[in-house]
Amino acid sequence: MDISLDLAGRRVLVFGGALAARRVLARFLAAEAIVYLASVPVDGHPPERPHPQVRPVEYPHFPHGWRDLVSAVDLVVLVEVSAATERIIVDACASQRVWLSREPAASVAPLGRVTLVGGGPGDDGLLTMAAVQALRDADIVFYDKLSPHDRLDEWCPGAEHVDVGKTPGHHATPQAEIERMLVDSALAGLTVVRLKGGDPFVFGRGGEEVVACREAGVPVTVISGVTSAISVPAAAGIPVTHRDLSRVFTVLSGHAPLSENELAHLAGLGGTIVVLMGIGTLPHLTAGLARHGMRTDMPVAIVEQGFSAQQRTTKARLDTITPLAAKLGARSPAVLVIGEVVRLSEHDDAASDELLQAIASNAEH
């Protein structure tokens, strides 16, 4: 189904079991269509009870009944029918000139599954095709604030959307509780998506969620996302590697201060340093790197709110970036880049230069 079509008020007839067709039914209901479901009884049992807003209809008992049934609607959707029934419906739709569509059935297994989806750095265009498909198939989506969640109604209409509220330095829902919700939903037979910003395995705690699922016996897969460690610097015109400038780059979390041993190794490694969640520990990091031998004039950039209308890049030196960031009120989410590659940015440094001169003047006095 092309959910960009205006289906409001249109009559849609779906063939298939209520459980197998649940995602299809939810999408059409979300599109404000008038939805009917034709399910065949199995082993003498009545058809599964559909969603309260779905209107059940019976299979026709006579050949002409199929034509009468499809002629009363605007669209027929095949989800789960036998080959013989499909041929009858196809012929009936053709004779009555009614649109026909085929949709895959949702899983009817008693045990659901969990998919961790990397949502990328916030630009909808950087979602992978696999991510979009996983969202389309989801019964329930648990999403973070930094994930691209504004279009969930479009990507997975009818699915339940649960905001677990994780932002840098603020976890409204504890990690253990998130893991419990993922597992419980899958054990209830639902197809679960855990939507995260960036990549689930790059400081996204995806590994912990995979372990929790495996320990509970829940099938779990991971769809990688475009990490902000590379894409956000690129959005500011900064490559993390560049011939003759940097042939190695290191990505680290700035959530907690580094030890003296870690700072020493980092300062001596060379190349490019990319720090995620590093605004709070910026003074400790820059002072520590300088203390362990990094040049004080090493270029540094802070890229805030990457891929948003508020994206801002601030460039300075290792010894001036901390006071400049304080003056500008730099805040998360932000990516910090340290290394010669920062010089390749096309960012206009006029505002930064003006503040740097003021800071230097104040320091002299």
C-alpha positions as MATLAB code, in Angstrom:
seq = 'MDISLDLAGRRVLVFGGALAARRVLARFLAAEAIVYLASVPVDGHPPERPHPQVRPVEYPHFPHGWRDLVSAVDLVVLVEVSAATERIIVDACASQRVWLSREPAASVAPLGRVTLVGGGPGDDGLLTMAAVQALRDADIVFYDKLSPHDRLDEWCPGAEHVDVGKTPGHHATPQAEIERMLVDSALAGLTVVRLKGGDPFVFGRGGEEVVACREAGVPVTVISGVTSAISVPAAAGIPVTHRDLSRVFTVLSGHAPLSENELAHLAGLGGTIVVLMGIGTLPHLTAGLARHGMRTDMPVAIVEQGFSAQQRTTKARLDTITPLAAKLGARSPAVLVIGEVVRLSEHDDAASDELLQAIASNAEH';
ca = [
       0.000    0.000    0.000;
       1.260    3.465   -0.879;
       0.440    5.325    2.350;
       0.916    8.654    0.572;
      -2.454    8.085   -1.158;
      -5.495    9.771    0.347;
      -7.510    6.813    1.569;
      -9.772    8.702    3.966;
     -13.322    7.423    3.557;
     -12.313    4.800    0.994;
     -13.659    1.279    1.415;
     -10.880   -1.303    1.723;
     -11.479   -5.038    1.864;
      -8.657   -7.126    3.351;
      -8.475  -10.919    2.963;
      -6.582  -12.774    5.671;
      -6.544  -13.691    9.325;
      -6.859  -10.828   11.802;
      -3.505  -11.638   13.395;
      -1.594  -12.057   10.144;
      -3.208   -8.922    8.697;
      -2.863   -6.771   11.841;
      -0.188   -4.445   10.433;
      -2.089   -3.986    7.162;
      -5.321   -3.288    9.043;
      -3.547   -0.805   11.319;
      -2.068    1.091    8.357;
      -5.405    1.444    6.596;
      -7.166    2.462    9.799;
      -4.482    5.084   10.408;
      -5.168    6.359    6.877;
      -8.847    6.781    7.915;
     -10.129    4.219    5.445;
     -13.290    2.194    6.051;
     -11.811   -1.263    6.556;
     -13.446   -4.655    6.101;
     -11.840   -8.021    6.861;
     -12.737  -11.325    5.245;
     -11.274  -14.260    7.154;
     -11.890  -17.910    6.451;
     -12.792  -20.153    9.432;
     -10.055  -22.640   10.357;
     -10.884  -26.220   11.479;
     -14.454  -25.281   12.238;
     -13.485  -22.371   14.498;
     -14.848  -18.884   13.802;
     -12.482  -16.293   12.303;
     -10.216  -14.353   14.632;
     -11.803  -11.235   16.074;
     -10.354   -8.179   14.287;
      -9.734   -4.663   15.597;
     -12.987   -3.072   16.888;
     -12.941   -0.548   14.036;
     -12.597   -3.272   11.404;
     -15.854   -4.579    9.955;
     -15.879   -8.370    9.496;
     -17.465   -9.877    6.378;
     -18.098  -13.501    5.439;
     -16.584  -15.383    2.548;
     -19.118  -15.725   -0.313;
     -20.891  -19.074   -0.632;
     -21.639  -18.781   -4.360;
     -19.446  -17.806   -7.372;
     -21.336  -14.592   -8.126;
     -20.939  -13.575   -4.485;
     -17.259  -12.794   -5.042;
     -18.086  -10.227   -7.715;
     -20.763   -8.653   -5.524;
     -18.323   -8.496   -2.584;
     -15.449   -6.772   -4.390;
     -17.702   -4.427   -6.371;
     -18.837   -2.838   -3.086;
     -15.330   -1.572   -2.205;
     -12.634    0.677   -3.672;
      -9.610   -1.514   -2.951;
      -9.028   -5.208   -2.271;
      -5.931   -6.321   -0.359;
      -4.707   -9.916   -0.269;
      -2.719  -10.840    2.818;
      -3.330  -14.508    3.523;
      -5.412  -16.629    1.130;
      -5.070  -19.957   -0.623;
      -3.892  -20.083   -4.220;
      -7.355  -21.150   -5.390;
      -9.085  -18.307   -3.507;
      -6.557  -15.822   -4.836;
      -7.383  -16.785   -8.429;
     -11.103  -16.272   -7.760;
     -10.523  -12.850   -6.171;
      -8.178  -11.731   -8.941;
     -10.786  -12.659  -11.579;
     -13.550  -10.903   -9.617;
     -11.509   -7.713   -9.263;
     -10.637   -7.742  -12.944;
     -14.260   -8.179  -13.999;
     -15.433   -5.397  -11.653;
     -12.422   -3.131  -12.324;
     -11.504   -2.885   -8.651;
      -7.962   -2.112   -7.534;
      -6.096   -5.091   -6.095;
      -3.006   -5.070   -3.873;
      -0.937   -7.744   -2.147;
       0.639   -7.257    1.286;
       2.918   -9.593    3.270;
       1.464  -11.230    6.353;
       2.767  -10.307    9.799;
       4.267  -13.002   11.973;
       1.735  -15.106   13.860;
       4.333  -16.937   15.957;
       3.634  -16.926   19.710;
       7.111  -15.464   20.265;
       7.843  -12.068   18.763;
      11.185  -10.524   17.913;
      13.195   -7.377   18.566;
      15.071   -5.308   15.992;
      17.497   -2.611   17.106;
      17.427    0.099   14.440;
      20.056    2.776   13.996;
      18.218    5.932   12.991;
      21.287    7.888   11.929;
      22.171   11.460   12.936;
      18.698   12.934   12.515;
      18.381   13.443    8.763;
      15.487   11.327    7.431;
      17.404   10.843    4.196;
      20.117    8.939    6.048;
      17.773    6.210    7.276;
      18.631    2.932    5.574;
      16.112    1.005    3.504;
      16.335   -1.824    6.034;
      15.463    0.606    8.827;
      12.397    1.872    6.964;
      11.217   -1.694    6.312;
      11.689   -2.685    9.960;
       9.609    0.299   11.059;
       6.899   -0.570    8.541;
       6.648   -4.095    9.988;
       6.637   -3.036   13.649;
       3.776   -3.526   16.082;
       5.463   -1.312   18.667;
       8.390    1.150   18.495;
      10.448    2.261   21.494;
      12.310    5.419   20.487;
      14.852    7.861   21.919;
      14.569   11.645   21.726;
      17.617   11.862   19.448;
      16.243    9.309   16.989;
      14.381   10.512   13.861;
      10.913    9.991   15.357;
       8.939   12.933   13.929;
       7.627   10.845   11.017;
       6.769    7.634   12.855;
       3.083    8.121   12.037;
       4.083    7.955    8.377;
       6.692    5.191    8.584;
       4.733    2.831   10.857;
       1.113    4.025   10.959;
      -1.014    2.171   13.443;
       1.944    0.889   15.444;
       2.278    1.853   19.086;
       4.961    4.493   19.675;
       6.653    4.589   23.082;
       8.938    7.490   24.010;
      11.633    6.180   26.353;
      13.030    9.686   26.615;
      16.796    9.196   26.456;
      18.839   12.332   25.785;
      22.467   13.126   26.709;
      22.720   13.178   30.491;
      19.011   12.486   31.007;
      17.446    9.036   30.971;
      13.734    9.384   31.757;
      13.333    5.610   31.484;
      16.107    3.547   33.145;
      18.013    1.246   30.825;
      16.952   -1.861   32.746;
      13.308   -0.866   32.334;
      13.765   -0.353   28.585;
      15.238   -3.826   28.294;
      12.332   -5.278   30.283;
       9.787   -3.575   27.992;
      11.525   -4.883   24.872;
      11.558   -8.431   26.189;
       7.992   -8.371   27.537;
       6.615   -7.022   24.243;
       8.378   -9.723   22.229;
       7.244  -12.442   24.626;
       3.687  -11.215   24.007;
       4.176  -12.041   20.306;
       4.779   -8.509   19.038;
       7.241   -7.362   16.399;
       9.332   -4.816   18.292;
      11.602   -2.049   17.009;
      14.029   -0.201   19.251;
      14.791    3.033   17.367;
      17.987    4.839   18.347;
      19.919    7.807   17.067;
      23.163    7.082   15.208;
      24.236    3.440   15.350;
      23.009    1.084   18.103;
      26.518   -0.253   18.720;
      28.334    3.109   18.917;
      27.728    4.283   22.495;
      24.069    3.379   22.034;
      23.880    0.611   24.659;
      22.698   -1.704   21.923;
      24.944   -4.465   23.175;
      23.176   -4.486   26.539;
      19.788   -4.758   24.867;
      20.971   -7.618   22.648;
      22.232   -9.493   25.713;
      18.921   -8.937   27.534;
      16.972  -10.348   24.587;
      19.231  -13.357   24.185;
      19.053  -14.169   27.893;
      15.244  -14.121   27.649;
      15.251  -16.326   24.547;
      13.924  -13.528   22.322;
      15.165  -13.370   18.698;
      17.021  -10.103   18.132;
      18.679   -8.487   15.123;
      20.534   -5.230   14.612;
      20.220   -2.786   11.710;
      23.227   -0.503   11.636;
      22.783    3.241   11.362;
      24.921    6.134   10.122;
      26.933    7.166   13.161;
      27.160   10.824   14.138;
      30.869   10.293   14.818;
      31.499   10.487   11.058;
      28.387   12.102    9.586;
      28.142   15.169   11.825;
      31.760   16.264   11.209;
      31.094   15.660    7.502;
      28.043   17.924    7.691;
      30.428   20.653    8.887;
      32.886   19.929    6.074;
      35.327   18.012    8.275;
      36.574   14.605    7.098;
      37.788   12.361    9.908;
      40.643   11.111    7.700;
      42.598   12.866    4.978;
      45.725   11.863    3.103;
      48.895   13.342    4.659;
      46.885   14.759    7.563;
      45.246   11.832    9.342;
      45.318    8.133    8.615;
      43.657    7.098   11.860;
      40.696    8.363   13.836;
      39.625    7.531   17.374;
      36.037    7.760   18.610;
      35.401    8.052   22.308;
      32.625    8.873   24.715;
      32.996   12.051   26.732;
      30.308   10.980   29.154;
      32.888   10.369   31.888;
      36.368   11.935   32.336;
      39.314    9.960   30.975;
      42.014    8.680   33.286;
      45.551   10.082   33.116;
      46.693    6.875   31.440;
      43.955    7.159   28.809;
      44.760   10.818   28.182;
      48.446   10.005   27.722;
      47.726    7.274   25.170;
      45.210    9.463   23.346;
      47.600   12.406   23.098;
      50.309   10.165   21.688;
      48.196    8.328   19.159;
      47.929   11.141   16.595;
      45.349   11.362   13.854;
      41.832   12.623   14.529;
      39.965   12.428   17.815;
      36.151   12.436   17.703;
      34.288   12.812   20.984;
      30.582   12.137   21.431;
      28.739   13.495   24.478;
      31.822   15.507   25.351;
      30.613   19.019   26.230;
      30.472   18.327   29.961;
      34.019   16.973   30.119;
      35.566   19.367   27.585;
      37.742   21.282   30.119;
      39.128   18.038   31.551;
      39.842   16.617   28.090;
      41.588   19.643   26.582;
      43.674   20.304   29.696;
      44.620   16.642   29.928;
      45.671   16.369   26.288;
      47.804   19.494   26.618;
      49.316   18.185   29.837;
      50.354   15.006   28.033;
      52.062   16.753   25.140;
      49.441   17.664   22.528;
      50.191   21.016   20.843;
      48.139   23.836   22.290;
      47.487   25.183   18.789;
      45.895   21.892   17.649;
      42.656   22.750   15.761;
      39.429   21.826   17.519;
      35.809   22.018   16.347;
      32.502   21.640   18.131;
      29.556   20.789   15.879;
      26.245   21.257   17.699;
      22.793   20.072   16.634;
      24.115   18.251   13.558;
      21.745   17.971   10.580;
      19.227   20.384   12.097;
      18.338   23.962   11.245;
      20.210   24.935   14.413;
      23.494   23.281   13.416;
      26.432   25.398   14.564;
      30.178   24.870   14.186;
      32.689   26.498   16.513;
      36.414   26.259   15.730;
      39.371   27.207   17.903;
      42.623   25.805   19.290;
      43.118   23.268   22.023;
      43.995   26.026   24.490;
      41.094   28.344   23.563;
      38.168   26.050   22.765;
      37.031   25.681   26.392;
      36.546   29.396   27.173;
      35.084   29.964   23.709;
      32.571   27.151   24.181;
      31.603   28.642   27.544;
      31.127   32.097   26.004;
      28.957   30.711   23.215;
      26.994   28.433   25.518;
      27.826   25.268   23.580;
      25.570   22.407   24.593;
      24.633   18.832   23.708;
      23.994   17.150   21.392;
      27.376   17.976   19.946;
      30.350   16.262   18.340;
      33.878   17.379   19.200;
      36.653   16.968   16.614;
      40.340   17.410   17.458;
      43.005   17.286   14.749;
      44.467   18.913   11.675;
      41.456   17.820    9.591;
      39.466   20.593   11.291;
      41.334   23.068    9.074;
      39.555   21.591    6.051;
      36.170   22.871    7.222;
      34.643   25.611    5.093;
      32.936   27.084    8.164;
      33.083   30.879    8.465;
      35.166   31.598   11.547;
      34.412   35.316   11.798;
      32.269   35.040   14.928;
      34.665   32.599   16.563;
      37.682   34.774   15.741;
      36.027   37.834   17.258;
      35.341   35.994   20.502;
      38.830   34.486   20.558;
      40.385   37.959   20.278;
      38.212   39.147   23.157;
      39.224   36.167   25.277;
      42.898   36.697   24.507;
      42.581   40.402   25.353;
      40.948   39.611   28.690;
      43.683   37.073   29.486;
      46.411   39.702   28.872;
      44.745   42.037   31.352;
];
